[in-house]
Amino acid sequence: MALSKSSLKSKIEAELVKGGIVITGEHAQASVLAQAIANAVVDEITQNAEANVTGGSSAGKHRII
């Protein structure tokens, strides 16, 4: 399954709501924060993730795309 910024944002928002944080309303900024976090996490993973394969014919470091 590919990473999705919108899916991660929804999960972050759900956790914020479970913690009692209001994410809707005229002055609520939690959704903006959730989107920023989701964007940063997905970008970091897609740009820098590597898998370390320790054995077999595919041994070595491989980028995760």
PDB file as gemmi writes it, atoms N, CA and C in Angstrom:
CRYST1    1.000    1.000    1.000  90.00  90.00  90.00 P 1                      
ATOM      1  N   MET A   1       0.849  -1.178   0.000  1.00  0.00           N  
ATOM      2  CA  MET A   1       0.000   0.000   0.000  1.00  0.00           C  
ATOM      3  C   MET A   1       0.888   1.233   0.000  1.00  0.00           C  
ATOM      4  N   ALA A   2       0.604   2.148  -0.873  1.00  0.00           N  
ATOM      5  CA  ALA A   2       1.373   3.386  -0.968  1.00  0.00           C  
ATOM      6  C   ALA A   2       1.005   4.338   0.167  1.00  0.00           C  
ATOM      7  N   LEU A   3       1.960   5.191   0.518  1.00  0.00           N  
ATOM      8  CA  LEU A   3       1.701   6.202   1.537  1.00  0.00           C  
ATOM      9  C   LEU A   3       0.772   7.264   0.971  1.00  0.00           C  
ATOM     10  N   SER A   4      -0.103   7.759   1.799  1.00  0.00           N  
ATOM     11  CA  SER A   4      -1.051   8.780   1.375  1.00  0.00           C  
ATOM     12  C   SER A   4      -1.088   9.897   2.409  1.00  0.00           C  
ATOM     13  N   LYS A   5      -0.816  11.111   1.953  1.00  0.00           N  
ATOM     14  CA  LYS A   5      -0.844  12.257   2.863  1.00  0.00           C  
ATOM     15  C   LYS A   5      -2.246  12.464   3.435  1.00  0.00           C  
ATOM     16  N   SER A   6      -3.269  12.306   2.604  1.00  0.00           N  
ATOM     17  CA  SER A   6      -4.638  12.537   3.078  1.00  0.00           C  
ATOM     18  C   SER A   6      -5.069  11.456   4.077  1.00  0.00           C  
ATOM     19  N   SER A   7      -4.661  10.215   3.844  1.00  0.00           N  
ATOM     20  CA  SER A   7      -4.996   9.142   4.776  1.00  0.00           C  
ATOM     21  C   SER A   7      -4.294   9.352   6.115  1.00  0.00           C  
ATOM     22  N   LEU A   8      -3.019   9.723   6.071  1.00  0.00           N  
ATOM     23  CA  LEU A   8      -2.291   9.978   7.307  1.00  0.00           C  
ATOM     24  C   LEU A   8      -2.879  11.163   8.055  1.00  0.00           C  
ATOM     25  N   LYS A   9      -3.280  12.207   7.327  1.00  0.00           N  
ATOM     26  CA  LYS A   9      -3.916  13.367   7.961  1.00  0.00           C  
ATOM     27  C   LYS A   9      -5.178  12.935   8.703  1.00  0.00           C  
ATOM     28  N   SER A  10      -5.981  12.109   8.076  1.00  0.00           N  
ATOM     29  CA  SER A  10      -7.218  11.635   8.710  1.00  0.00           C  
ATOM     30  C   SER A  10      -6.929  10.853   9.981  1.00  0.00           C  
ATOM     31  N   LYS A  11      -5.891  10.036   9.945  1.00  0.00           N  
ATOM     32  CA  LYS A  11      -5.526   9.258  11.127  1.00  0.00           C  
ATOM     33  C   LYS A  11      -5.016  10.163  12.243  1.00  0.00           C  
ATOM     34  N   ILE A  12      -4.228  11.164  11.892  1.00  0.00           N  
ATOM     35  CA  ILE A  12      -3.738  12.120  12.892  1.00  0.00           C  
ATOM     36  C   ILE A  12      -4.918  12.873  13.502  1.00  0.00           C  
ATOM     37  N   GLU A  13      -5.846  13.334  12.669  1.00  0.00           N  
ATOM     38  CA  GLU A  13      -7.031  14.045  13.170  1.00  0.00           C  
ATOM     39  C   GLU A  13      -7.841  13.157  14.119  1.00  0.00           C  
ATOM     40  N   ALA A  14      -8.016  11.889  13.756  1.00  0.00           N  
ATOM     41  CA  ALA A  14      -8.778  10.970  14.605  1.00  0.00           C  
ATOM     42  C   ALA A  14      -8.114  10.822  15.971  1.00  0.00           C  
ATOM     43  N   GLU A  15      -6.802  10.732  15.993  1.00  0.00           N  
ATOM     44  CA  GLU A  15      -6.082  10.619  17.262  1.00  0.00           C  
ATOM     45  C   GLU A  15      -6.180  11.912  18.074  1.00  0.00           C  
ATOM     46  N   LEU A  16      -6.151  13.058  17.402  1.00  0.00           N  
ATOM     47  CA  LEU A  16      -6.308  14.332  18.097  1.00  0.00           C  
ATOM     48  C   LEU A  16      -7.686  14.424  18.744  1.00  0.00           C  
ATOM     49  N   VAL A  17      -8.711  14.024  18.006  1.00  0.00           N  
ATOM     50  CA  VAL A  17     -10.080  14.048  18.535  1.00  0.00           C  
ATOM     51  C   VAL A  17     -10.197  13.104  19.734  1.00  0.00           C  
ATOM     52  N   LYS A  18      -9.613  11.909  19.622  1.00  0.00           N  
ATOM     53  CA  LYS A  18      -9.632  10.968  20.746  1.00  0.00           C  
ATOM     54  C   LYS A  18      -8.964  11.565  21.974  1.00  0.00           C  
ATOM     55  N   GLY A  19      -7.998  12.438  21.761  1.00  0.00           N  
ATOM     56  CA  GLY A  19      -7.306  13.090  22.862  1.00  0.00           C  
ATOM     57  C   GLY A  19      -8.002  14.335  23.374  1.00  0.00           C  
ATOM     58  N   GLY A  20      -9.149  14.652  22.793  1.00  0.00           N  
ATOM     59  CA  GLY A  20      -9.934  15.790  23.257  1.00  0.00           C  
ATOM     60  C   GLY A  20      -9.644  17.104  22.562  1.00  0.00           C  
ATOM     61  N   ILE A  21      -8.909  17.081  21.472  1.00  0.00           N  
ATOM     62  CA  ILE A  21      -8.585  18.310  20.743  1.00  0.00           C  
ATOM     63  C   ILE A  21      -9.663  18.589  19.701  1.00  0.00           C  
ATOM     64  N   VAL A  22     -10.138  19.820  19.671  1.00  0.00           N  
ATOM     65  CA  VAL A  22     -11.168  20.239  18.715  1.00  0.00           C  
ATOM     66  C   VAL A  22     -10.494  20.545  17.387  1.00  0.00           C  
ATOM     67  N   ILE A  23     -10.965  19.896  16.302  1.00  0.00           N  
ATOM     68  CA  ILE A  23     -10.340  20.110  14.996  1.00  0.00           C  
ATOM     69  C   ILE A  23     -11.217  20.888  14.030  1.00  0.00           C  
ATOM     70  N   THR A  24     -12.445  21.212  14.445  1.00  0.00           N  
ATOM     71  CA  THR A  24     -13.341  21.964  13.567  1.00  0.00           C  
ATOM     72  C   THR A  24     -13.760  23.251  14.256  1.00  0.00           C  
ATOM     73  N   GLY A  25     -14.267  24.165  13.479  1.00  0.00           N  
ATOM     74  CA  GLY A  25     -14.729  25.430  14.029  1.00  0.00           C  
ATOM     75  C   GLY A  25     -13.974  26.598  13.425  1.00  0.00           C  
ATOM     76  N   GLU A  26     -14.490  27.770  13.674  1.00  0.00           N  
ATOM     77  CA  GLU A  26     -13.969  28.986  13.054  1.00  0.00           C  
ATOM     78  C   GLU A  26     -12.489  29.228  13.344  1.00  0.00           C  
ATOM     79  N   HIS A  27     -12.039  28.938  14.550  1.00  0.00           N  
ATOM     80  CA  HIS A  27     -10.662  29.248  14.928  1.00  0.00           C  
ATOM     81  C   HIS A  27      -9.780  28.010  15.110  1.00  0.00           C  
ATOM     82  N   ALA A  28     -10.319  26.834  14.812  1.00  0.00           N  
ATOM     83  CA  ALA A  28      -9.559  25.597  14.999  1.00  0.00           C  
ATOM     84  C   ALA A  28      -8.428  25.505  13.968  1.00  0.00           C  
ATOM     85  N   GLN A  29      -7.246  25.174  14.422  1.00  0.00           N  
ATOM     86  CA  GLN A  29      -6.083  25.053  13.546  1.00  0.00           C  
ATOM     87  C   GLN A  29      -5.480  23.648  13.561  1.00  0.00           C  
ATOM     88  N   ALA A  30      -6.097  22.744  14.302  1.00  0.00           N  
ATOM     89  CA  ALA A  30      -5.537  21.400  14.430  1.00  0.00           C  
ATOM     90  C   ALA A  30      -5.485  20.663  13.096  1.00  0.00           C  
ATOM     91  N   SER A  31      -6.442  20.896  12.199  1.00  0.00           N  
ATOM     92  CA  SER A  31      -6.419  20.231  10.894  1.00  0.00           C  
ATOM     93  C   SER A  31      -5.253  20.732  10.048  1.00  0.00           C  
ATOM     94  N   VAL A  32      -4.938  22.000  10.186  1.00  0.00           N  
ATOM     95  CA  VAL A  32      -3.781  22.561   9.472  1.00  0.00           C  
ATOM     96  C   VAL A  32      -2.509  21.902   9.987  1.00  0.00           C  
ATOM     97  N   LEU A  33      -2.416  21.749  11.296  1.00  0.00           N  
ATOM     98  CA  LEU A  33      -1.268  21.083  11.917  1.00  0.00           C  
ATOM     99  C   LEU A  33      -1.195  19.620  11.469  1.00  0.00           C  
ATOM    100  N   ALA A  34      -2.321  18.934  11.456  1.00  0.00           N  
ATOM    101  CA  ALA A  34      -2.358  17.528  11.031  1.00  0.00           C  
ATOM    102  C   ALA A  34      -1.880  17.392   9.590  1.00  0.00           C  
ATOM    103  N   GLN A  35      -2.281  18.296   8.718  1.00  0.00           N  
ATOM    104  CA  GLN A  35      -1.851  18.247   7.316  1.00  0.00           C  
ATOM    105  C   GLN A  35      -0.353  18.489   7.200  1.00  0.00           C  
ATOM    106  N   ALA A  36       0.159  19.450   7.954  1.00  0.00           N  
ATOM    107  CA  ALA A  36       1.593  19.741   7.911  1.00  0.00           C  
ATOM    108  C   ALA A  36       2.412  18.538   8.387  1.00  0.00           C  
ATOM    109  N   ILE A  37       1.955  17.895   9.453  1.00  0.00           N  
ATOM    110  CA  ILE A  37       2.659  16.715   9.972  1.00  0.00           C  
ATOM    111  C   ILE A  37       2.608  15.586   8.949  1.00  0.00           C  
ATOM    112  N   ALA A  38       1.439  15.337   8.385  1.00  0.00           N  
ATOM    113  CA  ALA A  38       1.287  14.272   7.386  1.00  0.00           C  
ATOM    114  C   ALA A  38       2.192  14.524   6.189  1.00  0.00           C  
ATOM    115  N   ASN A  39       2.222  15.746   5.703  1.00  0.00           N  
ATOM    116  CA  ASN A  39       3.076  16.084   4.556  1.00  0.00           C  
ATOM    117  C   ASN A  39       4.539  15.806   4.873  1.00  0.00           C  
ATOM    118  N   ALA A  40       4.993  16.264   6.034  1.00  0.00           N  
ATOM    119  CA  ALA A  40       6.398  16.095   6.406  1.00  0.00           C  
ATOM    120  C   ALA A  40       6.768  14.623   6.563  1.00  0.00           C  
ATOM    121  N   VAL A  41       5.907  13.852   7.202  1.00  0.00           N  
ATOM    122  CA  VAL A  41       6.197  12.435   7.435  1.00  0.00           C  
ATOM    123  C   VAL A  41       6.262  11.669   6.110  1.00  0.00           C  
ATOM    124  N   VAL A  42       5.274  11.859   5.261  1.00  0.00           N  
ATOM    125  CA  VAL A  42       5.254  11.144   3.984  1.00  0.00           C  
ATOM    126  C   VAL A  42       6.443  11.565   3.118  1.00  0.00           C  
ATOM    127  N   ASP A  43       6.742  12.852   3.069  1.00  0.00           N  
ATOM    128  CA  ASP A  43       7.882  13.315   2.278  1.00  0.00           C  
ATOM    129  C   ASP A  43       9.191  12.731   2.787  1.00  0.00           C  
ATOM    130  N   GLU A  44       9.384  12.712   4.096  1.00  0.00           N  
ATOM    131  CA  GLU A  44      10.607  12.166   4.681  1.00  0.00           C  
ATOM    132  C   GLU A  44      10.753  10.685   4.345  1.00  0.00           C  
ATOM    133  N   ILE A  45       9.685   9.936   4.478  1.00  0.00           N  
ATOM    134  CA  ILE A  45       9.745   8.500   4.200  1.00  0.00           C  
ATOM    135  C   ILE A  45      10.004   8.245   2.723  1.00  0.00           C  
ATOM    136  N   THR A  46       9.296   8.923   1.849  1.00  0.00           N  
ATOM    137  CA  THR A  46       9.453   8.657   0.416  1.00  0.00           C  
ATOM    138  C   THR A  46      10.795   9.132  -0.113  1.00  0.00           C  
ATOM    139  N   GLN A  47      11.404  10.117   0.520  1.00  0.00           N  
ATOM    140  CA  GLN A  47      12.693  10.622   0.039  1.00  0.00           C  
ATOM    141  C   GLN A  47      13.887   9.896   0.640  1.00  0.00           C  
ATOM    142  N   ASN A  48      13.754   9.334   1.855  1.00  0.00           N  
ATOM    143  CA  ASN A  48      14.932   8.827   2.540  1.00  0.00           C  
ATOM    144  C   ASN A  48      14.860   7.396   3.051  1.00  0.00           C  
ATOM    145  N   ALA A  49      13.751   6.715   2.863  1.00  0.00           N  
ATOM    146  CA  ALA A  49      13.609   5.369   3.421  1.00  0.00           C  
ATOM    147  C   ALA A  49      14.502   4.366   2.689  1.00  0.00           C  
ATOM    148  N   GLU A  50      15.135   3.489   3.468  1.00  0.00           N  
ATOM    149  CA  GLU A  50      15.957   2.417   2.922  1.00  0.00           C  
ATOM    150  C   GLU A  50      15.635   1.116   3.652  1.00  0.00           C  
ATOM    151  N   ALA A  51      15.759   0.021   2.922  1.00  0.00           N  
ATOM    152  CA  ALA A  51      15.612  -1.304   3.532  1.00  0.00           C  
ATOM    153  C   ALA A  51      16.983  -1.952   3.574  1.00  0.00           C  
ATOM    154  N   ASN A  52      17.329  -2.505   4.706  1.00  0.00           N  
ATOM    155  CA  ASN A  52      18.592  -3.229   4.842  1.00  0.00           C  
ATOM    156  C   ASN A  52      18.306  -4.720   4.716  1.00  0.00           C  
ATOM    157  N   VAL A  53      18.709  -5.294   3.607  1.00  0.00           N  
ATOM    158  CA  VAL A  53      18.532  -6.727   3.370  1.00  0.00           C  
ATOM    159  C   VAL A  53      19.843  -7.403   3.769  1.00  0.00           C  
ATOM    160  N   THR A  54      19.778  -8.285   4.743  1.00  0.00           N  
ATOM    161  CA  THR A  54      20.999  -8.848   5.319  1.00  0.00           C  
ATOM    162  C   THR A  54      21.458 -10.152   4.682  1.00  0.00           C  
ATOM    163  N   GLY A  55      20.633 -10.759   3.859  1.00  0.00           N  
ATOM    164  CA  GLY A  55      21.059 -12.029   3.270  1.00  0.00           C  
ATOM    165  C   GLY A  55      20.449 -12.246   1.893  1.00  0.00           C  
ATOM    166  N   GLY A  56      20.928 -13.268   1.254  1.00  0.00           N  
ATOM    167  CA  GLY A  56      20.392 -13.632  -0.049  1.00  0.00           C  
ATOM    168  C   GLY A  56      21.003 -12.821  -1.169  1.00  0.00           C  
ATOM    169  N   SER A  57      20.487 -13.036  -2.352  1.00  0.00           N  
ATOM    170  CA  SER A  57      21.054 -12.379  -3.537  1.00  0.00           C  
ATOM    171  C   SER A  57      20.730 -10.883  -3.592  1.00  0.00           C  
ATOM    172  N   SER A  58      19.809 -10.433  -2.755  1.00  0.00           N  
ATOM    173  CA  SER A  58      19.446  -9.011  -2.733  1.00  0.00           C  
ATOM    174  C   SER A  58      20.075  -8.274  -1.544  1.00  0.00           C  
ATOM    175  N   ALA A  59      21.090  -8.856  -0.921  1.00  0.00           N  
ATOM    176  CA  ALA A  59      21.708  -8.252   0.257  1.00  0.00           C  
ATOM    177  C   ALA A  59      22.222  -6.853  -0.057  1.00  0.00           C  
ATOM    178  N   GLY A  60      22.044  -5.954   0.909  1.00  0.00           N  
ATOM    179  CA  GLY A  60      22.512  -4.583   0.762  1.00  0.00           C  
ATOM    180  C   GLY A  60      21.424  -3.603   1.143  1.00  0.00           C  
ATOM    181  N   LYS A  61      21.689  -2.326   0.888  1.00  0.00           N  
ATOM    182  CA  LYS A  61      20.704  -1.269   1.160  1.00  0.00           C  
ATOM    183  C   LYS A  61      19.960  -0.947  -0.124  1.00  0.00           C  
ATOM    184  N   HIS A  62      18.643  -0.818   0.023  1.00  0.00           N  
ATOM    185  CA  HIS A  62      17.796  -0.530  -1.134  1.00  0.00           C  
ATOM    186  C   HIS A  62      16.826   0.592  -0.777  1.00  0.00           C  
ATOM    187  N   ARG A  63      16.700   1.566  -1.663  1.00  0.00           N  
ATOM    188  CA  ARG A  63      15.726   2.646  -1.449  1.00  0.00           C  
ATOM    189  C   ARG A  63      14.323   2.078  -1.487  1.00  0.00           C  
ATOM    190  N   ILE A  64      13.484   2.620  -0.662  1.00  0.00           N  
ATOM    191  CA  ILE A  64      12.067   2.259  -0.673  1.00  0.00           C  
ATOM    192  C   ILE A  64      11.333   3.355  -1.418  1.00  0.00           C  
ATOM    193  N   ILE A  65      10.627   2.978  -2.443  1.00  0.00           N  
ATOM    194  CA  ILE A  65       9.925   3.966  -3.257  1.00  0.00           C  
ATOM    195  C   ILE A  65       8.446   3.905  -2.994  1.00  0.00           C  
TER     196      ILE A  65                                                      
END                                                                             
